[in-house]
Amino acid sequence: MAKIKGEVKFGEQLTTRGHLFRSALTSGPGIFWVTFFLLVPLIWIGVISFLTRTEVGGFERPFTLENYTRFVGFGFFGFDMLYPQIILRSILLGTGTALLCMITAMPLAFFIAALPTRYKNLALTLVLIPFWTNLLIRTYAWQILLAPESPITRLAVWMHLTEPGHPLYPSAMAIYIGMVCDYLPFLVLPLYASVEKIDWTIAEAASDLGADGPRVFWHAILPQVTPGLVAGIILVLIPATGQFVIPDLLGGAKTVMLGNAIQQQFQQSRDWPFGSAITFVGMAAVMLGLWAYARVAGEKGGEII
Amino acid sequence: MATETPAIQVENLVRRFGEVEALSHVSVSIRKGEFFSLLGPSGCGKTTLLRCIGGLDIPDEGVIRIDGTDAREIPAHKRPVNTVFQSYALFPHLTVSDNIAFGLRMKNVAKQEIADRVKRVMDMVEIAKLADRKPAQLSGGQKQRVALARAIVNEPMVLLLDEPLGALDLKLRKQLQVELLQLQRRLGITFIYVTHDQEEALVMSDRIAVMSTGKIVQMGEAEVLYEHPRTRYVSQFLGSCNLLDATVTQRTGTGALVQTPVGPLRVEFRQGGSEAAAHDKFTLAIRPEKVSLLPVSEGPAENRVKVKVEELIYIGSETHYVLRAGQQRLTAEAMNVKVGSQGFDIGQEALVYLPAAGLLVLDD
């Protein structure tokens, strides 16, 4: 009896103290990183967003909501829609990019999954190449490709999509070309992982039960790839909403996005409290979207990601 | 009765996967209301045949008629057949009742009618309590019932079942065999049942087609197949058989006297039996339970063989014996009807009686 008791004690030690030590050892660096390089700066920015800017570009008390009211439109010079417009424009860019990536990635993921095994890795590597290229180089390359005398522009002229002598950029289309090129891998990879795992007998069952092609896709295939699709959309939506380099370079630097509005406040205007407020509103908008999704997915009883 | 249109008629069906013929010129006709089994080892083509009937696979040659209509141009979703898949293939994101309602929804049946029919079928297969569960929350047997309900709620003309009980444990399998059979009798739907379990096929089927390497090797009622197998393959696949090489020494009207490794035997040829009976050399088969083991002093005058008990397997209700007669091994199975000792021990000498009616002439 006593012997058994001793064994139990040893077991308990293993699962409590020993286990805690080992898990701290393995997860410690990660926790340290997240705490000191993400959580603490984030809280710091949150605090700054409620402070007042000093004359020389620092910040001081008293605490104020002024930065937020200014963002919503009640600035120094009366009501102004500038910042609400910027955030809407950025969200539009993000959702537009996510949508285009989704339309492009869906057939691509199925195509790659259907390839013979030896070509799959090659195809995935091709998808990843833009991802490995520097953002600026990639974006400048599009400027060249879309220039007035480029083959692509000539092709567009030949197809009567544009007039001779006109470049294809700067334009909204050029922005979206650059954006899709940049973010497609983020959607293709998780989606592809889901497509690879599809149980095709479920599609056969749907067909057997009277579903035609589109309905087999909708009822039996789409629900199976939803986790990958949602993960991919989130991965595209969040960074694409904050993107400002591509709209600058391919859109003619005429429009201010959320990203460069923040950059402006922290650098040129030296208004850290206001810059922090914009950052927080942008984050809140994205969080709100994710929360709404989690609610809907939760109600349907599905997995969240 | 003879002129009734068959539920399923398959003619000369060929399906190739690369170089391999999964089905080579299969022809079969399945009557309405019949419980028809396709029996064979894995890779024999039975599932491929089922999938071709369901429209999930397209044959390379041949014709499939469903209720007299050529089904070659009819896609799977328009065929009046439903399938119960081996892996169940339930929709993981739908509840049990939504799974069952799926087929009716696809056919745009009125909402109220869907609700009624789904409820009736769930009562029939006793899963009414599981209506709001997701497939992941079900046991194997419950999934099986849902898969069955999802198919029969559509009132198909033919139900195709692909080893539906294959993944279940023995006890549950036996219970569901009985339930499936009762359900089939009650609904009157034609069942085509794929299985590799010979006992399951014997228990359930009106008729069985035994398949091997893409061909149907023998087809008939369970009893006929068991009592009169035509080939070594069928005799070994359905139960087990003692096989003896025989050479005819004298023909005697309806039978013959033959020489075998266990000595001379008298054989009766069956009307419409094997064509090999016309040859001078053929293979004889006899089921172990047709072999009677007797004490040395007893037994009829003919077809007696002196043996030695080599091994003895006691399994309660019956005892299986492995016997040796010269170079030939024989197996015998005897019901333990006597109270107490059954009277034979290992090493003991005995006689076996091989009744002429139990000796079957095989084609190969």
HADDOCK unambig.tbl for C-alpha pairs under 7 A between the chains (distance, minus, plus):
assign (segid A and resid 201 and name CA) (segid B and resid 89 and name CA) 5.84 0.50 0.50
assign (segid A and resid 202 and name CA) (segid B and resid 89 and name CA) 4.85 0.50 0.50
assign (segid A and resid 202 and name CA) (segid B and resid 90 and name CA) 6.59 0.50 0.50
assign (segid A and resid 202 and name CA) (segid B and resid 91 and name CA) 6.46 0.50 0.50
assign (segid A and resid 204 and name CA) (segid B and resid 56 and name CA) 6.85 0.50 0.50
assign (segid A and resid 205 and name CA) (segid B and resid 89 and name CA) 6.38 0.50 0.50
assign (segid A and resid 207 and name CA) (segid B and resid 76 and name CA) 6.13 0.50 0.50
assign (segid A and resid 207 and name CA) (segid B and resid 77 and name CA) 4.92 0.50 0.50
assign (segid A and resid 208 and name CA) (segid B and resid 76 and name CA) 5.59 0.50 0.50
assign (segid A and resid 208 and name CA) (segid B and resid 77 and name CA) 5.16 0.50 0.50
assign (segid A and resid 208 and name CA) (segid B and resid 82 and name CA) 5.94 0.50 0.50
assign (segid A and resid 208 and name CA) (segid B and resid 83 and name CA) 6.69 0.50 0.50
assign (segid A and resid 209 and name CA) (segid B and resid 77 and name CA) 6.17 0.50 0.50
assign (segid A and resid 209 and name CA) (segid B and resid 82 and name CA) 6.53 0.50 0.50
assign (segid A and resid 209 and name CA) (segid B and resid 103 and name CA) 4.60 0.50 0.50
assign (segid A and resid 210 and name CA) (segid B and resid 77 and name CA) 3.91 0.50 0.50
assign (segid A and resid 210 and name CA) (segid B and resid 78 and name CA) 6.07 0.50 0.50
assign (segid A and resid 210 and name CA) (segid B and resid 103 and name CA) 5.91 0.50 0.50
assign (segid A and resid 210 and name CA) (segid B and resid 106 and name CA) 5.70 0.50 0.50
assign (segid A and resid 210 and name CA) (segid B and resid 107 and name CA) 6.77 0.50 0.50
assign (segid A and resid 211 and name CA) (segid B and resid 77 and name CA) 5.67 0.50 0.50
assign (segid A and resid 211 and name CA) (segid B and resid 106 and name CA) 5.76 0.50 0.50
assign (segid A and resid 212 and name CA) (segid B and resid 77 and name CA) 6.14 0.50 0.50
assign (segid A and resid 220 and name CA) (segid B and resid 91 and name CA) 7.00 0.50 0.50
assign (segid A and resid 302 and name CA) (segid B and resid 93 and name CA) 6.98 0.50 0.50
